[in-house]
Amino acid sequence: MKRTHFIISAAAALIATTGFAPKRYAVTHSDAEWRRILGPDRFAILRENGTEPANSSPLIGEHRQGTYSCYGCNQALFSSRVKYDSGDGWPSFWTVLPHAVDYQSDHELIGEVRTEVHCSRCGGHLGHRFDDGPRPTGWRYCIDGLSLRFVPGHAA
C-alpha cells in the first residue's frame, strides 16, 4: 500500500470512529478569493499562519475606545477595554469576546507548544495565546495587527 493511500485511509478511519472532522466555518472562500480579499500580507497571516514583524503594527499604539474585529470576516473579537501594552511587539489583550475564537495546538517551534488563536467564524489565524498575561485571566493574546480591523466607537 502506498504511503499516501495509507495516510488517507487512516485519517478516514479516525474520522469514522471518533466523529472528528474538520470544522466548517460560516465564512469560506477559495484560496484565490481569500488572496483577492486580503492581499498578500494579510493572506500570509490569516490563511497561512504567518506572523508580521514585531513592532510593525500601528494598532499597538491604538488607544481609542472601540472593537477589534477579524479582518477576514468582520467578526468582533476583542474589546479595547481588555487591550494592554505587553511590550511584546504585537497588539495584546487579556481576554476575548465570547465565542469569537477557536484554539489549536501549535508545535511549530521545537520544544515549545503554543496555543494558536483562530477566528471562529472564518478560521483565520490571528496569533497566539500565552499564560503570562495580567489578571484576572492570566492570558496574553498576542495578535497580529494585520489580522485585525479596528472599529472606533463603543467598546464591545
C-alpha positions as CSV (number, residue, x, y, z in Angstrom):
1,M,0.0,0.0,0.0
2,K,1.4,3.4,-0.9
3,R,2.1,5.7,2.0
4,T,-0.3,8.4,0.8
5,H,-3.1,5.8,0.5
6,F,-2.3,4.5,4.0
7,I,-2.4,8.0,5.5
8,I,-5.7,8.8,3.8
9,S,-7.2,5.5,4.9
10,A,-6.0,6.0,8.4
11,A,-7.5,9.5,8.6
12,A,-10.8,8.3,7.2
13,A,-10.9,5.6,9.8
14,L,-10.1,8.1,12.6
15,I,-12.9,10.4,11.4
16,A,-15.4,7.5,11.2
17,T,-14.6,6.1,14.6
18,T,-14.2,9.3,16.6
19,G,-16.6,11.6,14.8
20,F,-13.7,14.1,14.4
21,A,-14.0,16.1,11.2
22,P,-12.5,19.5,10.3
23,K,-14.6,22.4,11.5
24,R,-16.9,24.1,8.9
25,Y,-16.8,27.8,9.1
26,A,-19.7,30.2,8.4
27,V,-17.5,32.3,6.1
28,T,-15.5,30.4,3.5
29,H,-13.7,31.2,0.3
30,S,-11.3,29.6,-2.1
31,D,-7.6,30.4,-1.7
32,A,-7.8,32.6,-4.8
33,E,-10.8,34.5,-3.3
34,W,-9.0,34.9,0.0
35,R,-5.9,36.3,-1.8
36,R,-8.0,38.8,-3.6
37,I,-10.0,39.9,-0.5
38,L,-7.0,40.0,1.9
39,G,-3.9,40.9,-0.2
40,P,-0.6,39.1,0.1
41,D,0.4,40.2,3.6
42,R,-2.9,39.5,5.3
43,F,-3.3,36.3,3.4
44,A,0.0,35.1,4.7
45,I,-1.1,35.7,8.3
46,L,-4.8,34.8,8.2
47,R,-4.7,31.8,5.9
48,E,-1.1,30.5,6.1
49,N,-0.4,31.1,9.9
50,G,2.2,33.7,9.3
51,T,3.4,36.4,11.6
52,E,4.1,40.1,10.9
53,P,7.4,41.6,12.1
54,A,7.4,42.7,15.8
55,N,6.5,46.4,16.4
56,S,5.2,46.9,12.8
57,S,1.5,47.3,13.6
58,P,0.0,50.7,14.1
59,L,-2.6,49.0,16.3
60,I,0.0,48.7,19.1
61,G,-0.4,52.4,19.7
62,E,-4.2,52.5,19.2
63,H,-5.8,53.7,22.5
64,R,-9.3,54.8,21.4
65,Q,-12.4,53.0,22.5
66,G,-13.7,50.5,20.1
67,T,-13.7,46.9,18.9
68,Y,-11.1,44.8,17.2
69,S,-12.6,42.6,14.5
70,C,-11.3,39.9,12.2
71,Y,-10.0,41.4,9.0
72,G,-11.2,38.4,7.1
73,C,-14.9,38.3,8.1
74,N,-15.5,41.3,10.4
75,Q,-16.4,39.2,13.4
76,A,-15.9,41.2,16.7
77,L,-13.1,39.6,18.6
78,F,-11.6,41.9,21.3
79,S,-12.8,45.0,23.2
80,S,-10.5,47.9,23.6
81,R,-11.3,47.6,27.3
82,V,-9.1,44.5,27.5
83,K,-6.2,45.7,25.4
84,Y,-2.9,46.4,27.2
85,D,0.8,47.1,26.4
86,S,2.6,43.8,26.9
87,G,5.8,45.1,25.4
88,D,6.0,42.0,23.1
89,G,5.7,43.9,19.8
90,W,2.1,42.9,18.9
91,P,-1.3,44.1,20.0
92,S,-2.1,42.3,23.2
93,F,-5.4,41.5,25.0
94,W,-6.1,39.7,28.3
95,T,-9.4,38.1,27.1
96,V,-11.6,37.6,24.1
97,L,-15.2,38.3,23.3
98,P,-17.4,35.2,24.0
99,H,-17.4,32.5,21.3
100,A,-15.2,34.7,19.0
101,V,-12.2,32.4,18.7
102,D,-11.1,28.7,18.4
103,Y,-7.9,27.3,19.7
104,Q,-5.4,24.8,18.2
105,S,-2.1,23.4,19.4
106,D,0.9,24.8,17.6
107,H,4.0,22.5,17.6
108,E,5.9,24.6,15.0
109,L,8.7,25.7,17.5
110,I,10.9,22.8,18.6
111,G,10.5,22.2,22.3
112,E,7.5,24.6,22.8
113,V,3.8,24.0,22.4
114,R,1.9,27.2,21.8
115,T,-1.9,27.8,21.6
116,E,-2.9,29.2,18.2
117,V,-5.9,31.6,18.1
118,H,-8.3,31.4,15.1
119,C,-11.4,33.3,14.3
120,S,-14.4,31.1,15.0
121,R,-16.3,32.5,12.0
122,C,-13.8,32.2,9.2
123,G,-10.9,30.2,10.7
124,G,-8.4,33.0,10.1
125,H,-5.2,32.7,12.1
126,L,-5.0,35.6,14.5
127,G,-1.9,34.9,16.7
128,H,-1.3,33.0,19.9
129,R,-2.4,32.9,23.5
130,F,0.1,32.6,26.3
131,D,-0.4,32.1,30.0
132,D,1.8,35.0,31.1
133,G,-0.8,37.8,30.9
134,P,-2.3,40.1,33.6
135,R,-5.1,39.4,36.0
136,P,-7.9,38.5,36.1
137,T,-7.3,35.8,33.3
138,G,-3.5,35.5,33.3
139,W,-3.7,35.3,29.5
140,R,-1.9,37.2,26.9
141,Y,-3.5,37.2,23.5
142,C,-0.6,38.1,21.2
143,I,-2.4,39.1,18.0
144,D,-1.0,40.1,14.6
145,G,-2.3,43.6,13.8
146,L,-2.8,42.7,10.1
147,S,-5.4,40.1,11.2
148,L,-7.4,42.8,12.9
149,R,-9.7,45.7,11.8
150,F,-10.2,48.4,14.5
151,V,-13.7,49.9,14.6
152,P,-13.6,53.0,16.8
153,G,-16.6,53.9,19.0
154,H,-18.4,52.0,21.7
155,A,-16.2,49.2,23.0
156,A,-17.9,45.8,22.9
